[in-house]
Amino acid sequence: MLSHVHAVARSWRFITRYMPGLRLSAPARRWPASELLRLISMVVLAAIVCGASLRTMAQQKEGNPAGDKGLPDAPAAGVSPRVPTASVSGTVLDANGDVIQGATVSLVAMSGGAQRTLISGENGQFTFAGVAAGSFRVIVTGQGMGRFDSGEFTLQAGDVHTISQAILPVSAGSTDVRVVGNREELAEEQVHIAIDQRVLGVLPNFYSTYNWNAPPMGSKQKFHLAFRAVTDPVAFVGVGVAAGFEQMNNTFPGYGAGAQGFGKRFGAAYADDAIGRMIGSAILPSVLHQDPRYFYKGSGSVRSRAIYAIEAAFVCRGDNGRSEPNYSHLLGSFAAGGISNLYYPPASRGVSLTLENGLIETGGHAANNLVREFLLRRLTPKVPDSANGKP
């Protein structure tokens, strides 16, 4: 740009140099012919020079527009940059591992945004594409089935989140249920699940079930689980600890002291546990068709869960899925207390022993239920992710 200004300045200097007599403010006067011809020639020459300079500026402006040097091209009008999104997919199954077609699958934004819903395909599969970053949960329901809740998860841009098994349990409200598969096999599977449940992988947690709609066990399975509980190595360790405290405090002095006294206390404590377990968790549940397990609730307020846990010592689930008075455990506890009169020291026997052992067993059951409800779930590793208690 400076070169063009210099060209115009040179033209002006040329005119004034060869026209020393020209004054723009001078009054009008007559010019000789020779001087007039000279003036016209200079004006034409100045016009030629200025025109050449302006034409050069235009050509350079077309080749290299001013202010555009080094700047990127502007995006096209109406086109916005593409933002990466995430996706969520999975497969809906029933308790037997069979795919479920036609289940309702909802992707719920924890921020309160719009809920997206679709139907599982013929292979039980579902996919939500184009999901923005954020926190979500997937809820699956099916006709005549229970409810699956994936729990909260977080997505970042570009994530591919997979829910491998969205298992729908059998609905607790169904009274007429057709089960695909052998009923005996399903009951045996419940026993295997219970035996594998160990707190920190060591301590038995056999009588807790985290599947709210778990199928009932038959009499064979109830006896199997009770026998497995009283013969577990950890059970002997627990009885030994209890007998040691009794020995230390000289509880039931009729047993005496020393190794012999410890052995008698150990035998009595083990008999209390074994007899109470077999009567309250196997014999009476088989006769009365009641489920001896504790069904983990896992939802609601702390107060409601605590009340539920304590009530479970007095109210149980029948094999028909309905709530019933827990005759099995209550009668079993006091029956075991009565039988204990056969092996406790004569000075300790009587109705008071029966009542004491029965009440201790019942109170211990309620306390165990509180521990099951609020503590053991997080400490038991071999529990399916989908087993989260009451839907």
C-alpha positions as a printed NumPy array, in Angstrom:
array([[  0.   ,   0.   ,   0.   ],
       [  2.87 ,   2.42 ,   0.753],
       [  4.266,   1.967,  -2.792],
       [  0.989,   3.242,  -4.306],
       [  1.016,   6.325,  -2.057],
       [  4.585,   7.019,  -3.105],
       [  3.598,   6.763,  -6.789],
       [  0.844,   9.349,  -6.414],
       [  3.21 ,  11.639,  -4.456],
       [  5.83 ,  11.374,  -7.202],
       [  3.227,  12.345,  -9.821],
       [  2.222,  15.378,  -7.814],
       [  5.83 ,  16.408,  -7.332],
       [  6.37 ,  16.013, -11.096],
       [  3.496,  18.339, -11.882],
       [  4.564,  21.022,  -9.417],
       [  8.202,  20.781, -10.511],
       [  7.415,  21.528, -14.163],
       [  4.591,  23.944, -13.385],
       [  6.206,  26.428, -10.958],
       [  3.751,  29.117, -11.941],
       [  0.632,  27.084, -11.052],
       [ -1.203,  28.222,  -7.91 ],
       [ -4.561,  26.657,  -7.007],
       [ -5.602,  29.73 ,  -5.102],
       [ -4.455,  32.225,  -7.655],
       [ -7.162,  34.408,  -9.233],
       [ -8.276,  33.53 , -12.7  ],
       [ -6.139,  34.943, -15.504],
       [ -5.474,  34.351, -19.157],
       [ -2.84 ,  31.727, -20.132],
       [ -0.624,  31.896, -23.256],
       [ -1.272,  29.087, -25.783],
       [  2.133,  27.518, -25.224],
       [  1.659,  27.503, -21.461],
       [ -1.87 ,  26.091, -21.786],
       [ -0.653,  23.252, -23.994],
       [  2.043,  22.503, -21.48 ],
       [ -0.557,  22.385, -18.641],
       [ -2.814,  19.951, -20.55 ],
       [  0.143,  17.676, -21.28 ],
       [  1.076,  17.531, -17.63 ],
       [ -2.5  ,  16.741, -16.57 ],
       [ -2.723,  13.876, -19.094],
       [  0.63 ,  12.539, -17.933],
       [ -0.505,  12.69 , -14.275],
       [ -3.739,  10.862, -15.14 ],
       [ -1.779,   8.104, -16.902],
       [  0.53 ,   7.646, -13.918],
       [ -2.339,   7.602, -11.395],
       [ -4.376,   5.169, -13.528],
       [ -1.433,   2.781, -13.773],
       [ -0.944,   2.963, -10.006],
       [ -4.647,   2.287,  -9.283],
       [ -4.707,  -0.648, -11.746],
       [ -1.687,  -2.183, -10.002],
       [ -3.395,  -1.825,  -6.602],
       [ -6.548,  -3.577,  -7.893],
       [ -4.56 ,  -6.463,  -9.383],
       [ -2.631,  -6.983,  -6.138],
       [ -5.874,  -6.826,  -4.101],
       [ -7.404,  -9.6  ,  -6.224],
       [ -4.315, -11.807,  -5.832],
       [ -3.858, -11.217,  -2.083],
       [ -6.905,  -9.621,  -0.329],
       [ -5.925,  -7.225,   2.435],
       [ -6.443,  -8.631,   5.983],
       [ -6.797, -12.278,   4.802],
       [ -3.165, -13.261,   4.96 ],
       [ -2.608, -16.231,   7.343],
       [ -6.32 , -16.564,   8.359],
       [ -8.162, -19.915,   8.034],
       [-11.232, -20.28 ,   5.864],
       [-14.472, -19.458,   7.677],
       [-16.86 , -22.382,   8.194],
       [-19.811, -22.634,   5.883],
       [-22.904, -20.85 ,   7.052],
       [-25.294, -23.09 ,   9.101],
       [-22.727, -25.888,   9.65 ],
       [-21.643, -26.553,  13.293],
       [-18.701, -28.729,  14.38 ],
       [-19.649, -32.407,  15.055],
       [-19.565, -33.282,  18.778],
       [-18.658, -36.932,  19.65 ],
       [-21.442, -38.868,  21.407],
       [-21.628, -42.123,  23.372],
       [-23.748, -45.265,  23.006],
       [-25.387, -47.737,  25.387],
       [-26.282, -51.305,  24.409],
       [-27.109, -54.61 ,  26.042],
       [-29.136, -57.823,  26.025],
       [-32.316, -58.558,  27.986],
       [-32.492, -62.052,  29.523],
       [-34.773, -63.95 ,  31.872],
       [-33.656, -65.865,  34.972],
       [-32.923, -68.936,  32.815],
       [-30.617, -67.038,  30.48 ],
       [-33.087, -66.938,  27.572],
       [-33.366, -63.709,  25.554],
       [-36.51 , -61.605,  25.946],
       [-37.977, -59.895,  22.905],
       [-40.318, -56.957,  23.337],
       [-39.079, -55.779,  26.735],
       [-39.349, -52.046,  27.442],
       [-35.904, -50.485,  27.868],
       [-35.553, -46.915,  29.144],
       [-32.427, -44.752,  29.291],
       [-32.963, -42.299,  32.157],
       [-30.778, -39.189,  32.527],
       [-29.916, -38.537,  36.171],
       [-29.951, -34.792,  35.457],
       [-33.684, -34.981,  34.823],
       [-33.428, -34.699,  31.056],
       [-35.656, -36.417,  28.504],
       [-36.065, -40.179,  28.898],
       [-35.449, -42.366,  25.858],
       [-37.367, -45.642,  25.507],
       [-37.186, -48.508,  23.033],
       [-38.21 , -52.184,  22.703],
       [-35.668, -55.041,  22.798],
       [-35.213, -56.863,  19.492],
       [-35.679, -60.514,  18.6  ],
       [-32.293, -61.347,  20.108],
       [-33.089, -59.388,  23.248],
       [-30.69 , -56.65 ,  22.183],
       [-31.062, -52.882,  22.504],
       [-28.897, -49.894,  21.557],
       [-29.124, -46.197,  22.37 ],
       [-26.966, -44.209,  19.947],
       [-26.04 , -40.535,  19.973],
       [-26.075, -40.229,  23.769],
       [-24.6  , -37.022,  25.184],
       [-22.106, -37.135,  28.055],
       [-23.604, -37.389,  31.542],
       [-24.898, -39.796,  34.194],
       [-27.587, -42.326,  33.319],
       [-29.272, -45.555,  34.384],
       [-31.031, -48.21 ,  32.32 ],
       [-34.374, -49.603,  33.517],
       [-35.889, -52.67 ,  31.863],
       [-39.408, -54.027,  32.374],
       [-41.351, -56.807,  30.718],
       [-44.901, -58.076,  30.757],
       [-45.367, -60.488,  33.668],
       [-41.742, -59.916,  34.706],
       [-39.945, -57.971,  37.393],
       [-37.772, -54.905,  36.916],
       [-34.071, -54.527,  36.127],
       [-32.16 , -51.417,  37.187],
       [-28.564, -51.052,  36.021],
       [-27.714, -48.478,  38.671],
       [-26.086, -45.156,  37.862],
       [-23.194, -44.982,  35.392],
       [-21.342, -42.082,  33.74 ],
       [-20.677, -41.601,  30.03 ],
       [-17.987, -39.477,  28.415],
       [-17.958, -38.396,  24.784],
       [-17.128, -41.381,  22.572],
       [-17.804, -44.039,  25.254],
       [-19.352, -47.39 ,  24.279],
       [-21.126, -48.714,  27.397],
       [-22.345, -52.33 ,  27.353],
       [-24.776, -53.968,  29.785],
       [-24.001, -57.621,  29.162],
       [-26.94 , -59.152,  31.026],
       [-30.077, -57.214,  31.907],
       [-31.838, -60.041,  33.752],
       [-35.565, -59.675,  34.404],
       [-36.727, -61.641,  37.487],
       [-40.081, -63.324,  37.83 ],
       [-42.684, -60.849,  39.076],
       [-43.595, -61.266,  42.752],
       [-47.175, -60.38 ,  41.936],
       [-47.652, -63.342,  39.597],
       [-49.584, -66.212,  41.152],
       [-49.623, -68.448,  38.076],
       [-46.102, -68.676,  36.69 ],
       [-44.873, -71.105,  34.079],
       [-41.198, -71.801,  34.517],
       [-39.155, -72.905,  31.549],
       [-36.832, -75.617,  32.758],
       [-36.754, -78.235,  35.502],
       [-38.082, -77.011,  38.867],
       [-35.642, -79.233,  40.719],
       [-32.714, -77.742,  38.794],
       [-33.804, -74.194,  39.659],
       [-34.056, -75.136,  43.337],
       [-30.595, -76.731,  43.275],
       [-29.21 , -73.601,  41.66 ],
       [-30.471, -71.594,  44.654],
       [-28.474, -73.833,  47.   ],
       [-25.297, -73.396,  44.96 ],
       [-25.778, -69.625,  44.917],
       [-26.222, -69.582,  48.697],
       [-23.16 , -71.747,  49.401],
       [-20.977, -69.531,  47.19 ],
       [-22.003, -66.442,  49.167],
       [-19.283, -65.845,  51.722],
       [-18.537, -62.575,  53.461],
       [-15.031, -61.469,  52.427],
       [-14.908, -64.821,  50.659],
       [-14.649, -66.686,  54.017],
       [-17.622, -66.343,  56.398],
       [-20.872, -68.145,  55.414],
       [-23.772, -65.998,  54.282],
       [-25.945, -68.923,  53.239],
       [-29.364, -67.65 ,  54.297],
       [-29.285, -64.251,  52.58 ],
       [-30.784, -63.923,  49.112],
       [-30.314, -60.712,  47.13 ],
       [-32.693, -61.717,  44.336],
       [-36.075, -60.462,  45.506],
       [-37.857, -62.854,  43.15 ],
       [-35.681, -65.906,  43.783],
       [-37.601, -69.156,  43.161],
       [-38.462, -71.246,  46.266],
       [-36.401, -74.209,  47.426],
       [-37.837, -77.694,  47.873],
       [-37.545, -79.814,  51.023],
       [-34.43 , -81.51 ,  49.692],
       [-32.686, -78.198,  49.172],
       [-33.756, -76.876,  52.594],
       [-32.213, -79.904,  54.34 ],
       [-29.124, -79.712,  52.128],
       [-28.494, -76.07 ,  52.963],
       [-29.133, -76.563,  56.709],
       [-26.747, -79.532,  56.875],
       [-24.143, -77.572,  54.909],
       [-24.464, -74.657,  57.372],
       [-23.959, -76.734,  60.549],
       [-20.997, -78.674,  59.107],
       [-19.135, -75.693,  57.642],
       [-15.647, -75.322,  59.199],
       [-16.397, -71.704,  60.113],
       [-19.377, -72.905,  62.184],
       [-17.057, -74.958,  64.417],
       [-14.773, -71.961,  64.857],
       [-17.703, -69.787,  65.929],
       [-18.912, -72.386,  68.437],
       [-15.393, -72.661,  69.85 ],
       [-15.217, -68.893,  70.389],
       [-18.613, -68.9  ,  72.157],
       [-17.561, -71.831,  74.378],
       [-14.328, -70.023,  75.217],
       [-16.233, -66.952,  76.454],
       [-18.497, -69.177,  78.54 ],
       [-15.466, -70.903,  80.015],
       [-13.838, -67.573,  80.793],
       [-16.979, -66.28 ,  82.546],
       [-17.737, -69.661,  84.167],
       [-21.162, -69.742,  82.524],
       [-23.03 , -72.93 ,  83.466],
       [-20.66 , -73.834,  86.341],
       [-22.024, -77.376,  86.404],
       [-19.828, -78.141,  83.401],
       [-16.712, -77.624,  85.507],
       [-13.38 , -76.13 ,  84.476],
       [-10.384, -77.169,  82.393],
       [-10.437, -78.986,  79.081],
       [-13.351, -81.164,  80.156],
       [-15.483, -78.15 ,  81.015],
       [-14.572, -76.474,  77.711],
       [-15.505, -79.65 ,  75.816],
       [-18.925, -79.789,  77.45 ],
       [-19.571, -76.133,  76.744],
       [-18.433, -76.607,  73.164],
       [-20.756, -79.598,  72.719],
       [-23.72 , -77.766,  74.228],
       [-23.189, -74.666,  72.114],
       [-22.824, -76.73 ,  68.958],
       [-25.958, -78.745,  69.791],
       [-27.932, -75.52 ,  70.31 ],
       [-26.873, -74.235,  66.913],
       [-27.309, -77.509,  65.01 ],
       [-30.694, -78.427,  66.515],
       [-32.082, -74.923,  66.077],
       [-30.844, -74.787,  62.475],
       [-32.223, -78.175,  61.453],
       [-35.635, -77.603,  63.08 ],
       [-36.049, -73.92 ,  62.162],
       [-34.486, -73.969,  58.678],
       [-35.208, -77.453,  57.347],
       [-37.837, -79.549,  59.185],
       [-40.515, -76.954,  59.918],
       [-40.001, -74.959,  56.654],
       [-40.539, -78.209,  54.741],
       [-43.671, -79.108,  56.716],
       [-45.122, -75.573,  56.717],
       [-43.915, -74.674,  53.193],
       [-42.023, -71.587,  54.312],
       [-38.791, -70.099,  52.992],
       [-36.013, -69.992,  55.628],
       [-33.991, -67.328,  53.815],
       [-33.763, -63.593,  54.452],
       [-34.828, -61.614,  51.37 ],
       [-32.635, -58.518,  51.163],
       [-34.676, -55.322,  50.717],
       [-31.903, -52.845,  49.896],
       [-34.194, -49.884,  49.077],
       [-36.163, -47.287,  51.005],
       [-35.206, -45.244,  54.055],
       [-32.901, -46.534,  56.777],
       [-35.844, -46.674,  59.173],
       [-38.041, -48.713,  56.82 ],
       [-35.216, -51.145,  56.096],
       [-34.439, -51.574,  59.81 ],
       [-38.104, -52.279,  60.595],
       [-38.258, -54.756,  57.735],
       [-35.129, -56.58 ,  58.984],
       [-36.436, -56.913,  62.535],
       [-39.892, -57.984,  61.334],
       [-38.301, -60.729,  59.234],
       [-37.592, -62.602,  62.492],
       [-41.372, -62.836,  62.959],
       [-42.659, -62.7  ,  59.368],
       [-41.315, -64.843,  56.53 ],
       [-42.136, -65.599,  52.899],
       [-44.088, -68.734,  52.13 ],
       [-43.173, -70.984,  49.235],
       [-46.183, -69.441,  47.493],
       [-44.5  , -66.009,  47.617],
       [-46.827, -64.52 ,  50.257],
       [-45.909, -63.137,  53.675],
       [-46.722, -65.396,  56.638],
       [-45.964, -65.53 ,  60.375],
       [-42.512, -67.065,  60.779],
       [-43.724, -70.168,  62.574],
       [-40.719, -72.137,  61.4  ],
       [-38.063, -70.057,  63.086],
       [-40.051, -69.102,  66.191],
       [-41.157, -72.66 ,  66.988],
       [-37.744, -73.983,  66.022],
       [-35.969, -71.632,  68.445],
       [-38.104, -72.582,  71.433],
       [-38.127, -76.269,  70.48 ],
       [-34.336, -76.229,  70.455],
       [-34.409, -74.44 ,  73.82 ],
       [-36.592, -77.208,  75.229],
       [-34.346, -79.954,  73.873],
       [-31.326, -78.267,  75.474],
       [-32.655, -79.434,  78.852],
       [-31.396, -82.898,  77.923],
       [-27.697, -81.947,  77.919],
       [-27.317, -78.815,  80.077],
       [-26.247, -79.198,  83.747],
       [-29.169, -80.231,  86.002],
       [-28.935, -76.996,  87.978],
       [-29.505, -74.97 ,  84.779],
       [-32.441, -76.942,  83.383],
       [-36.081, -75.985,  83.456],
       [-38.579, -73.713,  81.803],
       [-36.238, -70.754,  82.279],
       [-33.588, -72.486,  80.137],
       [-36.13 , -73.123,  77.395],
       [-37.317, -69.528,  77.415],
       [-33.797, -68.124,  77.688],
       [-32.42 , -70.093,  74.742],
       [-35.544, -69.452,  72.658],
       [-35.465, -65.7  ,  73.251],
       [-31.703, -65.518,  72.677],
       [-32.12 , -67.356,  69.377],
       [-34.983, -65.114,  68.258],
       [-33.179, -61.924,  69.257],
       [-30.025, -63.139,  67.547],
       [-32.015, -63.794,  64.38 ],
       [-33.309, -60.206,  64.341],
       [-29.793, -58.849,  64.934],
       [-28.433, -61.041,  62.123],
       [-31.082, -59.657,  59.785],
       [-29.965, -56.088,  60.527],
       [-26.394, -57.043,  59.677],
       [-27.598, -58.73 ,  56.468],
       [-29.595, -55.684,  55.435],
       [-26.984, -52.976,  56.051],
       [-23.555, -54.601,  55.904],
       [-23.133, -58.018,  54.324],
       [-24.233, -57.129,  50.756],
       [-21.196, -54.956,  50.156],
       [-18.85 , -57.499,  51.769],
       [-20.089, -60.513,  49.811],
       [-18.22 , -60.653,  46.484],
       [-20.049, -63.494,  44.705],
       [-23.378, -61.76 ,  44.271],
       [-24.633, -60.96 ,  40.729],
       [-24.662, -57.247,  39.942],
       [-28.333, -57.467,  39.027],
       [-29.283, -58.887,  42.471],
       [-30.058, -55.701,  44.385],
       [-33.023, -56.637,  46.499],
       [-36.537, -55.285,  46.131],
       [-37.09 , -53.68 ,  42.68 ]])
